[in-house]
Structures are given as structure tokens and as C-alpha cells.
Amino acid sequence: MPFYTDQLNREIEILYPPKRIISLVPSQTELLYDLGLDKEVIGLTNFCIHPIEWFYSKTRVGGTKNINFKKIEQLNPDLIIGNKEENEKEQIEKLMTDYKVWMSDIYNLNDALNMIVQLGALVSRPTEASLIKLKITEEFMQLLNFKKELSVSTSVAYLIWRKPFMVAGSNTFINDMLSHCNFNNIFAKNLRYFEVSEQKIAEAMPELILLSSEPYPFKEKHIQEIQNLCPNSKIILVDGELFSWYGSRLLKAGSYFKKLIIKKTA
């Protein structure tokens, strides 16, 4: 059996190509679909909503942080695909004692592109993975050329939760996506995701506040609440999947970010 190295630098010996795959990460589940897999994927999480036909036809093995070990045992996978941030360490370590587990660890676009290529090789779809990487790279090159014309960056706060408010800080994939939009994360001095008070948001005075559709589903009704805190900020609802999903959904991110940049200036 061949050996593969995951993004935690763990070397894994697997039966190639894997025929019974469980994905514990929504963005990577969608990637497997876009790589051309179908019957090889036998299990996914309650949050793997893309593609919708898989969500209804494949066995669900719990949440990303609340894995149903009994269901996984019943499925008897030959490969489980997870992520360092999205899955709980203790649960993953427990799975590693009985199954082959390949882990991603992603903080920026380059990490995501490497994951796509590595996963493509792992599931016997190297050509398809290379093509997806190429298309995403082209999308972000076009975005780079587009934002160069604007030159001026915008201070931004990216909210992911309400009651209490939580924001994305540095060392996150979201922060890297913001930088590709020429958005300067006003809370980047803090690492990862953290709680922030209403007063701190008001004092930060971001030019732009982005309300994400996930994990908290911000809606139009929440805009006025935030506007009361920051009357001079522009507030926009954004598609959280395009800021935080690091698989093949990135194919749609470049054009979405261009429209968002235009909307910011409108």
C-alpha cells in the first residue's frame, strides 16, 4: 500500500485508491464531488450541504465536532478525511486508532490549493484536481489585477457570531480571503476567532462591517442593530461559504469578491 503525507505531516499508508470514504468537512465533501467521485463517498456530516443530492442520499455521521462513532463503525471506511480546525482533536485521535485518517490544516489560499492537489492524488483524481487548482489560481489572479486598480485598502470587521459578538482575527482562512479583497482586518492583532464587545466594535470604527451567513446566519434584520453601534460604517451581508470554504467553492470566490468590492464603494 502506498504512503501519503497529510497537512499535519503525518504519513499514512492507505489502500489505493480508497473505495469507502467518509468526509468530516463540508468544503472537502464538495471538493470530492467536484473531483468526480460518487459511490466512493459513503459518509458525510450534517453540515455537508453541497451537493444537496449527497446530503440526502449519503449516510450522515453526526456533526463536524460531534461525530457518531457507531455510524462510522457500521460504514467501515477505508479513509476518513478531516480538518484540524473544524474537527475536535480528541475525536479525531480516537478515529486514528482504528481508521486511516487524512487531515488538512488550512490558513490561506496556498494551503487550500495544496490540499486540493494532495486530496486529488489521494483519491485517484490528480488531473481533475490540477484543473480545479488552475481555475482557482486564474480567478484570484484576475482579482489581484482588479484590486490593483483601486489601490486604497478598507478597514473591515468580519462578524461570525451574535450574542455574544465574535469576529475573525488573524491566522484564519477568512482573514486571508479579506486580504485578497484589499480589506484590512481591524481585529487582526488578535489570533483566530474571539469574542468582542459592542464597545470594542464601536471604538474600532471600521469603514466596513461584513455580517457572515455562517456560522451565525446574519440577516437583513440585524443590519440596523450593528448600524446603531457604528453609524458611520457600511454594513454588508456576505456569503460565509465564499470566505471560509477552502475547497472547490473557491472557483466562485474571485468573481464574488469583485462584486463585493464594487458594492463596498457604491
Backbone as CSV, one residue per row, in Angstrom:
resi,resn,N_x,N_y,N_z,CA_x,CA_y,CA_z,C_x,C_y,C_z
1,MET,0.845,-1.194,0.000,0.000,0.000,0.000,0.879,1.243,0.000
2,PRO,0.509,2.256,-0.790,1.316,3.485,-0.852,1.126,4.360,0.385
3,PHE,2.109,5.227,0.625,2.060,6.175,1.735,1.725,7.569,1.215
4,TYR,0.932,8.298,2.001,0.596,9.680,1.678,0.810,10.535,2.926
5,THR,1.272,11.763,2.723,1.504,12.691,3.831,0.385,13.723,3.865
6,ASP,-0.226,13.884,5.038,-1.299,14.873,5.133,-0.727,16.228,5.537
7,GLN,-1.591,17.221,5.778,-1.119,18.573,6.068,-0.713,18.770,7.522
8,LEU,-0.777,17.708,8.307,-0.186,17.707,9.640,1.165,17.000,9.615
9,ASN,1.631,16.701,8.389,2.904,15.999,8.170,2.897,14.588,8.749
10,ARG,1.721,13.995,8.774,1.581,12.601,9.178,1.637,11.724,7.927
11,GLU,2.391,10.657,8.002,2.479,9.722,6.881,1.464,8.606,7.083
12,ILE,0.607,8.409,6.073,-0.486,7.447,6.188,-0.382,6.417,5.063
13,GLU,-0.449,5.160,5.432,-0.463,4.083,4.441,-1.917,3.709,4.170
14,ILE,-2.355,3.842,2.919,-3.754,3.554,2.604,-3.866,2.571,1.451
15,LEU,-5.012,1.932,1.374,-5.342,1.084,0.241,-5.737,2.001,-0.912
16,TYR,-4.985,1.949,-2.011,-5.198,2.905,-3.108,-5.829,2.223,-4.314
17,PRO,-6.810,2.878,-4.939,-7.496,4.087,-4.449,-8.542,3.735,-3.403
18,PRO,-8.815,4.638,-2.465,-9.821,4.349,-1.437,-11.207,4.197,-2.058
19,LYS,-11.963,3.247,-1.555,-13.294,2.953,-2.096,-14.423,3.279,-1.137
20,ARG,-14.072,3.499,0.144,-15.096,3.776,1.149,-14.629,4.981,1.970
21,ILE,-15.022,6.171,1.525,-14.523,7.417,2.094,-15.598,8.108,2.931
22,ILE,-15.203,8.590,4.089,-16.064,9.454,4.905,-15.396,10.821,4.984
23,SER,-16.155,11.870,4.685,-15.652,13.239,4.804,-16.297,13.920,5.994
24,LEU,-15.462,14.492,6.851,-15.948,15.173,8.050,-15.885,16.693,7.914
25,VAL,-15.701,17.181,6.678,-15.542,18.615,6.436,-16.390,19.024,5.226
26,PRO,-17.358,19.926,5.396,-18.248,20.301,4.292,-17.539,20.749,3.020
27,SER,-16.546,21.628,3.130,-15.884,22.132,1.922,-15.108,21.034,1.206
28,GLN,-14.597,20.074,1.962,-13.867,18.968,1.335,-14.812,17.917,0.772
29,THR,-16.004,17.808,1.346,-17.027,16.939,0.767,-17.402,17.435,-0.629
30,GLU,-17.645,18.735,-0.733,-17.978,19.322,-2.033,-16.841,19.126,-3.026
31,LEU,-15.608,19.234,-2.558,-14.455,19.023,-3.425,-14.443,17.598,-3.980
32,LEU,-14.718,16.621,-3.140,-14.751,15.224,-3.605,-15.768,15.051,-4.726
33,TYR,-16.907,15.718,-4.575,-17.927,15.662,-5.621,-17.411,16.287,-6.916
34,ASP,-16.782,17.447,-6.805,-16.292,18.147,-7.994,-15.076,17.461,-8.618
35,LEU,-14.438,16.587,-7.868,-13.352,15.780,-8.430,-13.899,14.597,-9.229
36,GLY,-15.207,14.371,-9.121,-15.829,13.305,-9.909,-16.135,12.039,-9.133
37,LEU,-16.015,12.076,-7.808,-16.342,10.902,-7.014,-17.843,10.819,-6.776
38,ASP,-18.325,9.634,-6.477,-19.733,9.461,-6.118,-19.881,8.287,-5.165
39,LYS,-19.894,7.066,-5.712,-20.129,5.905,-4.854,-18.993,5.686,-3.861
40,GLU,-17.820,6.264,-4.136,-16.684,6.101,-3.222,-16.913,6.817,-1.896
41,VAL,-17.741,7.864,-1.909,-18.031,8.623,-0.684,-19.272,8.016,-0.038
42,ILE,-19.094,7.448,1.148,-20.191,6.717,1.802,-20.741,7.438,3.019
43,GLY,-20.024,8.464,3.502,-20.486,9.164,4.689,-20.039,10.611,4.716
44,LEU,-20.852,11.459,5.361,-20.539,12.879,5.483,-21.215,13.427,6.737
45,THR,-21.041,14.722,7.002,-21.599,15.294,8.229,-22.961,15.951,7.982
46,ASN,-23.587,16.355,9.065,-24.869,17.048,8.980,-24.753,18.416,8.323
47,PHE,-23.516,18.916,8.218,-23.291,20.251,7.648,-22.785,20.189,6.208
48,CYS,-22.661,19.007,5.662,-22.190,18.849,4.275,-23.377,19.028,3.326
49,ILE,-23.766,20.274,3.118,-24.988,20.577,2.371,-24.765,20.694,0.865
50,HIS,-23.535,20.661,0.428,-23.210,20.675,-1.001,-22.396,19.425,-1.343
51,PRO,-22.804,18.670,-2.357,-24.012,18.848,-3.171,-25.245,18.368,-2.410
52,ILE,-26.376,18.962,-2.702,-27.585,18.662,-1.959,-28.020,17.211,-2.153
53,GLU,-27.715,16.631,-3.328,-28.117,15.237,-3.547,-27.353,14.275,-2.643
54,TRP,-26.109,14.605,-2.331,-25.345,13.785,-1.393,-25.886,13.945,0.022
55,PHE,-26.274,15.164,0.367,-26.791,15.425,1.707,-27.983,14.519,2.007
56,TYR,-28.796,14.262,0.996,-29.985,13.427,1.200,-29.756,11.942,0.919
57,SER,-28.706,11.614,0.182,-28.521,10.207,-0.207,-27.409,9.490,0.562
58,LYS,-26.460,10.240,1.115,-25.348,9.618,1.823,-25.645,9.527,3.329
59,THR,-24.992,8.593,3.984,-25.159,8.428,5.433,-24.493,9.575,6.173
60,ARG,-25.223,10.181,7.100,-24.662,11.269,7.898,-24.121,10.713,9.215
61,VAL,-22.923,11.148,9.551,-22.224,10.578,10.709,-22.071,11.602,11.836
62,GLY,-23.064,12.483,11.981,-23.027,13.476,13.040,-22.485,14.805,12.555
63,GLY,-22.125,15.657,13.512,-21.599,16.973,13.180,-20.091,16.957,13.027
64,THR,-19.545,18.080,12.594,-18.093,18.167,12.433,-17.380,18.038,13.777
65,LYS,-18.043,18.450,14.853,-17.450,18.386,16.187,-18.202,17.431,17.118
66,ASN,-19.098,16.668,16.548,-19.888,15.721,17.334,-20.092,14.456,16.504
67,ILE,-19.030,13.707,16.348,-19.006,12.555,15.444,-19.728,11.363,16.058
68,ASN,-20.518,10.675,15.245,-21.219,9.470,15.666,-20.322,8.268,15.343
69,PHE,-19.598,7.794,16.340,-18.618,6.731,16.133,-19.279,5.408,15.746
70,LYS,-20.485,5.181,16.243,-21.176,3.927,15.922,-21.509,3.865,14.432
71,LYS,-21.962,4.998,13.879,-22.274,5.018,12.447,-21.015,4.820,11.609
72,ILE,-19.922,5.417,12.039,-18.671,5.245,11.307,-18.233,3.788,11.343
73,GLU,-18.396,3.171,12.492,-18.040,1.750,12.606,-18.893,0.902,11.666
74,GLN,-20.164,1.223,11.563,-21.052,0.470,10.672,-20.668,0.646,9.205
75,LEU,-20.172,1.824,8.849,-19.789,2.094,7.456,-18.456,1.453,7.093
76,ASN,-17.603,1.229,8.097,-16.309,0.581,7.881,-15.505,1.257,6.753
77,PRO,-15.155,2.537,6.924,-14.437,3.262,5.866,-12.987,2.808,5.714
78,ASP,-12.445,2.965,4.520,-11.006,2.742,4.343,-10.239,4.060,4.329
79,LEU,-10.981,5.200,4.399,-10.353,6.511,4.508,-11.337,7.503,5.116
80,ILE,-10.852,8.281,6.083,-11.623,9.378,6.672,-10.845,10.668,6.427
81,ILE,-11.550,11.701,5.971,-10.911,12.977,5.664,-11.422,14.027,6.643
82,GLY,-10.492,14.681,7.360,-10.870,15.678,8.349,-10.058,16.948,8.219
83,ASN,-10.238,17.847,9.187,-9.520,19.127,9.204,-9.193,19.495,10.643
84,LYS,-8.002,20.030,10.851,-7.518,20.342,12.207,-8.435,21.302,12.940
85,GLU,-8.919,22.325,12.255,-9.743,23.342,12.904,-11.193,22.910,13.050
86,GLU,-11.737,22.300,12.022,-13.177,22.030,12.012,-13.566,20.808,12.829
87,ASN,-12.640,19.909,13.075,-12.945,18.706,13.850,-12.255,18.767,15.209
88,GLU,-12.842,18.086,16.191,-12.296,18.067,17.539,-11.102,17.114,17.629
89,LYS,-10.031,17.591,18.247,-8.785,16.825,18.327,-8.988,15.456,18.962
90,GLU,-9.683,15.404,20.088,-9.862,14.129,20.787,-10.639,13.132,19.944
91,GLN,-11.657,13.599,19.243,-12.451,12.705,18.407,-11.628,12.179,17.231
92,ILE,-10.834,13.062,16.621,-10.000,12.642,15.503,-8.950,11.637,15.965
93,GLU,-8.349,11.900,17.109,-7.332,10.974,17.623,-7.931,9.600,17.916
94,LYS,-9.175,9.591,18.369,-9.855,8.314,18.600,-10.067,7.573,17.278
95,LEU,-10.472,8.306,16.236,-10.656,7.689,14.919,-9.337,7.144,14.377
96,MET,-8.253,7.856,14.649,-6.941,7.459,14.132,-6.471,6.111,14.679
97,THR,-7.017,5.707,15.811,-6.610,4.416,16.382,-7.184,3.237,15.605
98,ASP,-8.283,3.491,14.857,-8.958,2.395,14.155,-9.022,2.554,12.640
99,TYR,-8.812,3.783,12.142,-9.006,4.032,10.712,-7.860,4.868,10.133
100,LYS,-7.792,4.864,8.813,-6.861,5.731,8.108,-7.499,7.120,8.019
101,VAL,-6.843,8.116,8.612,-7.397,9.469,8.668,-6.418,10.452,8.032
102,TRP,-6.882,11.167,7.023,-6.071,12.193,6.350,-6.593,13.550,6.779
103,MET,-5.681,14.405,7.285,-6.084,15.695,7.849,-5.550,16.867,7.033
104,SER,-6.397,17.873,6.841,-5.951,19.126,6.244,-5.729,20.139,7.359
105,ASP,-4.944,21.179,7.053,-4.644,22.247,8.006,-4.447,23.514,7.185
106,ILE,-5.446,24.375,7.162,-5.501,25.436,6.142,-5.678,26.814,6.773
107,TYR,-4.786,27.731,6.391,-4.826,29.103,6.885,-4.875,30.139,5.758
108,ASN,-4.556,29.731,4.546,-4.508,30.693,3.442,-4.787,29.993,2.118
109,LEU,-4.799,30.780,1.056,-5.129,30.254,-0.267,-4.139,29.196,-0.709
110,ASN,-2.864,29.412,-0.449,-1.857,28.440,-0.862,-2.072,27.096,-0.173
111,ASP,-2.410,27.123,1.126,-2.728,25.885,1.842,-3.903,25.164,1.181
112,ALA,-4.916,25.938,0.786,-6.107,25.356,0.163,-5.774,24.713,-1.178
113,LEU,-4.976,25.394,-1.990,-4.588,24.847,-3.286,-3.765,23.573,-3.122
114,ASN,-2.878,23.569,-2.135,-2.090,22.358,-1.869,-2.984,21.211,-1.423
115,MET,-3.984,21.524,-0.592,-4.911,20.490,-0.142,-5.658,19.876,-1.326
116,ILE,-6.107,20.719,-2.249,-6.856,20.233,-3.406,-6.014,19.254,-4.221
117,VAL,-4.759,19.598,-4.443,-3.866,18.728,-5.222,-3.565,17.444,-4.456
118,GLN,-3.283,17.559,-3.158,-2.970,16.384,-2.351,-4.157,15.436,-2.269
119,LEU,-5.331,15.993,-2.067,-6.519,15.159,-1.960,-6.847,14.522,-3.302
120,GLY,-6.631,15.270,-4.386,-6.844,14.709,-5.712,-5.963,13.500,-5.966
121,ALA,-4.715,13.587,-5.550,-3.796,12.456,-5.715,-4.229,11.281,-4.841
122,LEU,-4.707,11.584,-3.655,-5.097,10.549,-2.696,-6.286,9.725,-3.181
123,VAL,-7.227,10.378,-3.891,-8.453,9.694,-4.321,-8.426,9.356,-5.813
124,SER,-7.234,9.372,-6.406,-7.041,8.984,-7.809,-7.729,9.932,-8.785
125,ARG,-7.667,11.238,-8.484,-8.195,12.254,-9.392,-7.176,13.393,-9.545
126,PRO,-5.911,13.074,-9.867,-4.885,14.130,-9.942,-5.122,15.136,-11.054
127,THR,-5.597,14.684,-12.200,-5.822,15.598,-13.324,-6.951,16.566,-13.009
128,GLU,-8.033,16.039,-12.458,-9.178,16.883,-12.108,-8.786,17.912,-11.038
129,ALA,-7.974,17.485,-10.071,-7.537,18.390,-9.011,-6.644,19.494,-9.564
130,SER,-5.753,19.145,-10.463,-4.867,20.147,-11.064,-5.648,21.182,-11.854
131,LEU,-6.700,20.731,-12.528,-7.538,21.647,-13.298,-8.293,22.610,-12.373
132,ILE,-8.819,22.087,-11.276,-9.504,22.952,-10.305,-8.530,23.977,-9.731
133,LYS,-7.327,23.524,-9.392,-6.314,24.449,-8.869,-6.005,25.542,-9.887
134,LEU,-5.843,25.163,-11.136,-5.527,26.126,-12.193,-6.630,27.173,-12.327
135,LYS,-7.879,26.726,-12.321,-9.006,27.653,-12.477,-9.113,28.605,-11.292
136,ILE,-8.887,28.092,-10.082,-8.935,28.952,-8.895,-7.801,29.974,-8.951
137,THR,-6.621,29.529,-9.330,-5.475,30.431,-9.436,-5.751,31.544,-10.431
138,GLU,-6.350,31.198,-11.555,-6.697,32.212,-12.564,-7.710,33.208,-12.005
139,GLU,-8.699,32.709,-11.265,-9.710,33.580,-10.666,-9.068,34.608,-9.734
140,PHE,-8.127,34.150,-8.918,-7.512,35.048,-7.947,-6.476,35.968,-8.590
141,MET,-5.898,35.566,-9.697,-5.019,36.463,-10.439,-5.834,37.613,-11.036
142,GLN,-7.012,37.295,-11.554,-7.897,38.335,-12.074,-8.341,39.271,-10.957
143,LEU,-8.602,38.706,-9.767,-8.976,39.526,-8.615,-7.822,40.443,-8.216
144,LEU,-6.602,39.923,-8.246,-5.426,40.727,-7.914,-5.293,41.914,-8.859
145,ASN,-5.443,41.665,-10.141,-5.358,42.751,-11.127,-6.468,43.766,-10.932
146,PHE,-7.641,43.263,-10.557,-8.791,44.142,-10.336,-8.556,45.064,-9.141
147,LYS,-8.073,44.509,-8.035,-7.931,45.329,-6.826,-6.741,46.280,-6.929
148,LYS,-5.759,45.970,-7.804,-4.632,46.878,-8.003,-5.093,48.234,-8.532
149,GLU,-6.165,48.218,-9.279,-6.698,49.461,-9.833,-7.282,50.367,-8.750
150,LEU,-7.620,49.774,-7.592,-8.257,50.550,-6.530,-7.241,51.149,-5.561
151,SER,-6.168,50.430,-5.331,-5.014,50.829,-4.507,-5.339,51.058,-3.027
152,VAL,-6.440,51.709,-2.693,-6.744,52.038,-1.298,-7.414,50.849,-0.607
153,SER,-6.887,50.480,0.574,-7.492,49.391,1.331,-8.586,49.930,2.233
154,THR,-9.434,49.037,2.698,-10.571,49.406,3.540,-10.488,48.662,4.863
155,SER,-10.655,49.374,5.983,-10.668,48.697,7.279,-11.989,47.956,7.444
156,VAL,-11.915,46.732,7.951,-13.091,45.879,7.988,-13.148,45.064,9.274
157,ALA,-14.352,44.795,9.735,-14.605,43.833,10.802,-15.498,42.742,10.214
158,TYR,-15.111,41.485,10.431,-15.864,40.365,9.888,-16.512,39.621,11.053
159,LEU,-17.839,39.758,11.179,-18.570,39.144,12.290,-19.056,37.747,11.916
160,ILE,-18.791,36.796,12.811,-19.220,35.417,12.579,-20.281,34.954,13.580
161,TRP,-20.516,35.754,14.639,-21.477,35.311,15.664,-22.114,36.513,16.349
162,ARG,-23.282,36.251,16.925,-24.055,37.273,17.624,-24.496,36.726,18.974
163,LYS,-24.463,37.578,20.000,-24.855,37.223,21.374,-24.072,36.017,21.905
164,PRO,-22.793,36.197,22.164,-22.005,37.432,22.043,-21.463,37.608,20.622
165,PHE,-21.086,38.840,20.287,-20.461,39.071,19.000,-19.082,38.412,18.974
166,MET,-18.803,37.772,17.866,-17.484,37.185,17.651,-16.995,37.585,16.271
167,VAL,-15.690,37.754,16.132,-15.094,38.185,14.867,-13.972,37.246,14.466
168,ALA,-13.602,37.319,13.193,-12.444,36.577,12.691,-11.212,37.445,12.852
169,GLY,-10.172,36.872,13.457,-8.911,37.584,13.615,-7.880,37.083,12.624
170,SER,-6.609,37.236,12.987,-5.535,36.782,12.102,-5.350,35.270,12.218
171,ASN,-4.507,34.733,11.366,-4.224,33.297,11.345,-5.475,32.480,11.068
172,THR,-6.365,33.054,10.247,-7.575,32.352,9.814,-7.679,32.427,8.290
173,PHE,-8.364,31.466,7.718,-8.584,31.474,6.279,-9.430,32.686,5.883
174,ILE,-10.370,33.055,6.733,-11.202,34.235,6.457,-10.332,35.479,6.346
175,ASN,-9.382,35.631,7.253,-8.503,36.793,7.219,-7.715,36.846,5.913
176,ASP,-7.278,35.690,5.437,-6.542,35.658,4.169,-7.454,36.054,3.012
177,MET,-8.693,35.589,3.026,-9.629,35.983,1.974,-9.908,37.489,2.008
178,LEU,-9.990,38.060,3.195,-10.183,39.509,3.317,-9.016,40.263,2.680
179,SER,-7.806,39.761,2.890,-6.634,40.430,2.315,-6.664,40.396,0.798
180,HIS,-7.214,39.328,0.218,-7.327,39.243,-1.242,-8.341,40.251,-1.781
181,CYS,-9.195,40.763,-0.901,-10.167,41.783,-1.299,-9.658,43.195,-1.038
182,ASN,-8.424,43.307,-0.552,-7.866,44.602,-0.166,-8.572,45.162,1.068
183,PHE,-9.098,44.246,1.898,-9.743,44.628,3.143,-8.750,44.428,4.291
184,ASN,-8.567,45.445,5.096,-7.647,45.400,6.226,-8.419,45.038,7.491
185,ASN,-8.217,43.817,7.972,-8.953,43.316,9.133,-8.563,44.112,10.384
186,ILE,-9.500,44.871,10.891,-9.218,45.763,12.016,-8.973,45.005,13.316
187,PHE,-9.361,43.724,13.336,-9.132,42.896,14.523,-8.028,41.858,14.299
188,ALA,-7.153,42.108,13.353,-6.094,41.143,13.011,-4.998,41.058,14.064
189,LYS,-5.000,41.963,15.044,-4.000,41.866,16.111,-4.269,40.676,17.014
190,ASN,-5.486,40.179,16.968,-5.865,39.011,17.762,-5.898,37.771,16.889
191,LEU,-5.518,36.647,17.473,-5.465,35.393,16.731,-6.825,34.699,16.691
192,ARG,-7.050,34.039,15.583,-8.179,33.134,15.407,-9.524,33.839,15.552
193,TYR,-10.482,33.189,16.226,-11.835,33.715,16.371,-12.062,34.049,17.846
194,PHE,-12.633,35.202,18.119,-12.731,35.603,19.516,-13.944,36.511,19.736
195,GLU,-14.359,36.574,21.005,-15.488,37.406,21.401,-15.062,38.865,21.477
196,VAL,-15.948,39.743,21.059,-15.657,41.172,21.115,-16.919,41.904,21.595
197,SER,-16.747,42.889,22.443,-17.888,43.625,22.997,-18.423,44.636,21.987
198,GLU,-19.639,45.076,22.230,-20.220,46.127,21.389,-19.356,47.384,21.435
199,GLN,-18.821,47.689,22.621,-17.983,48.870,22.777,-16.717,48.773,21.923
200,LYS,-16.106,47.584,21.897,-14.879,47.399,21.115,-15.145,47.566,19.622
201,ILE,-16.288,47.082,19.174,-16.639,47.249,17.757,-16.808,48.728,17.443
202,ALA,-17.507,49.428,18.329,-17.747,50.865,18.121,-16.448,51.651,18.148
203,GLU,-15.564,51.314,19.096,-14.291,52.028,19.220,-13.365,51.769,18.036
204,ALA,-13.477,50.566,17.439,-12.614,50.216,16.309,-12.936,51.043,15.069
205,MET,-14.175,51.492,14.961,-14.644,52.322,13.853,-14.240,51.778,12.473
206,PRO,-14.600,50.541,12.173,-14.273,50.009,10.842,-15.069,50.721,9.750
207,GLU,-14.435,50.923,8.620,-15.151,51.526,7.497,-16.227,50.586,6.974
208,LEU,-15.955,49.292,7.093,-16.850,48.274,6.545,-17.048,47.172,7.579
209,ILE,-18.274,46.720,7.760,-18.579,45.583,8.622,-19.273,44.529,7.774
210,LEU,-18.704,43.330,7.762,-19.269,42.219,7.000,-19.960,41.263,7.964
211,LEU,-21.224,40.987,7.697,-22.011,40.054,8.505,-22.122,38.742,7.734
212,SER,-21.528,37.703,8.286,-21.446,36.433,7.571,-22.731,35.615,7.674
213,SER,-22.998,34.829,6.662,-24.172,33.949,6.662,-23.946,32.688,7.488
214,GLU,-22.685,32.453,7.901,-22.372,31.304,8.743,-21.105,31.584,9.552
215,PRO,-20.933,30.984,10.708,-21.839,30.010,11.337,-23.127,30.617,11.888
216,TYR,-23.089,31.929,12.264,-24.343,32.564,12.651,-25.011,33.117,11.394
217,PRO,-26.292,32.843,11.204,-26.973,33.287,9.978,-27.456,34.734,10.057
218,PHE,-26.535,35.687,9.932,-26.942,37.096,9.945,-27.922,37.374,8.803
219,LYS,-28.918,38.221,9.094,-29.952,38.572,8.116,-30.096,40.095,8.043
220,GLU,-30.954,40.527,7.129,-31.219,41.958,6.966,-31.638,42.607,8.287
221,LYS,-32.394,41.886,9.102,-32.915,42.445,10.345,-31.817,42.798,11.341
222,HIS,-30.600,42.247,11.142,-29.508,42.527,12.075,-28.693,43.760,11.677
223,ILE,-28.906,44.248,10.458,-28.095,45.372,9.978,-28.288,46.613,10.834
224,GLN,-29.531,46.941,11.173,-29.786,48.158,11.946,-29.168,48.068,13.332
225,GLU,-29.200,46.872,13.912,-28.587,46.672,15.231,-27.105,47.050,15.203
226,ILE,-26.399,46.607,14.158,-24.970,46.910,14.037,-24.777,48.369,13.637
227,GLN,-25.681,48.875,12.821,-25.568,50.271,12.384,-25.684,51.228,13.566
228,ASN,-26.474,50.856,14.559,-26.609,51.683,15.762,-25.289,51.776,16.521
229,LEU,-24.490,50.695,16.456,-23.180,50.693,17.110,-22.175,51.527,16.331
230,CYS,-22.235,51.401,15.010,-21.262,52.053,14.130,-22.006,52.828,13.046
231,PRO,-22.513,53.996,13.369,-23.342,54.744,12.414,-22.610,55.158,11.147
232,ASN,-21.279,55.229,11.188,-20.512,55.659,10.014,-19.958,54.498,9.193
233,SER,-20.228,53.272,9.624,-19.725,52.101,8.904,-20.718,51.651,7.840
234,LYS,-20.186,51.137,6.747,-21.035,50.490,5.744,-21.165,49.024,6.147
235,ILE,-22.373,48.511,6.125,-22.625,47.140,6.588,-23.187,46.315,5.440
236,ILE,-22.564,45.150,5.215,-22.962,44.295,4.097,-23.103,42.849,4.580
237,LEU,-24.185,42.211,4.201,-24.329,40.766,4.416,-23.496,40.034,3.374
238,VAL,-22.725,39.022,3.814,-21.879,38.294,2.870,-22.097,36.791,2.977
239,ASP,-21.777,36.103,1.895,-21.858,34.650,1.831,-20.651,34.057,2.550
240,GLY,-20.883,33.521,3.737,-19.792,32.978,4.533,-19.071,31.818,3.889
241,GLU,-19.767,31.064,3.058,-19.123,29.930,2.393,-17.979,30.383,1.497
242,LEU,-18.137,31.560,0.880,-17.116,32.037,-0.043,-15.935,32.672,0.674
243,PHE,-16.066,32.876,1.975,-14.941,33.362,2.775,-14.285,32.255,3.588
244,SER,-14.984,31.150,3.807,-14.441,30.145,4.723,-14.355,28.726,4.159
245,TRP,-14.995,28.464,3.013,-14.883,27.135,2.416,-13.660,27.111,1.505
246,TYR,-12.750,26.211,1.760,-11.449,26.227,1.089,-11.269,25.096,0.080
247,GLY,-12.372,24.553,-0.411,-12.293,23.535,-1.451,-12.643,24.123,-2.804
248,SER,-13.389,23.378,-3.590,-13.731,23.811,-4.943,-14.705,24.989,-4.971
249,ARG,-15.304,25.356,-3.833,-16.165,26.541,-3.791,-15.347,27.804,-4.091
250,LEU,-14.028,27.715,-3.949,-13.156,28.842,-4.293,-13.241,29.193,-5.779
251,LEU,-13.755,28.282,-6.587,-13.956,28.588,-8.004,-14.913,29.768,-8.180
252,LYS,-15.785,29.983,-7.206,-16.780,31.057,-7.283,-16.353,32.302,-6.504
253,ALA,-15.248,32.210,-5.760,-14.894,33.279,-4.833,-14.383,34.534,-5.533
254,GLY,-13.530,34.380,-6.543,-12.932,35.541,-7.188,-13.952,36.520,-7.736
255,SER,-14.914,36.013,-8.488,-15.943,36.879,-9.079,-16.845,37.465,-7.992
256,TYR,-17.109,36.694,-6.946,-17.932,37.190,-5.838,-17.235,38.344,-5.119
257,PHE,-15.935,38.187,-4.882,-15.183,39.235,-4.188,-15.122,40.520,-5.018
258,LYS,-15.018,40.388,-6.333,-15.019,41.579,-7.192,-16.332,42.353,-7.026
259,LYS,-17.437,41.634,-7.043,-18.756,42.276,-6.875,-18.872,42.918,-5.495
260,LEU,-18.277,42.270,-4.488,-18.330,42.802,-3.132,-17.519,44.098,-3.037
261,ILE,-16.365,44.133,-3.672,-15.537,45.337,-3.669,-16.286,46.498,-4.330
262,ILE,-16.970,46.194,-5.436,-17.767,47.225,-6.118,-18.907,47.685,-5.215
263,LYS,-19.560,46.753,-4.556,-20.672,47.081,-3.665,-20.205,47.943,-2.501
264,LYS,-18.980,47.694,-2.048,-18.430,48.454,-0.931,-18.297,49.934,-1.268
265,THR,-17.990,50.210,-2.522,-17.776,51.598,-2.939,-19.057,52.290,-3.392
266,ALA,-20.124,51.510,-3.537,-21.390,52.078,-4.048,-22.065,52.967,-3.018
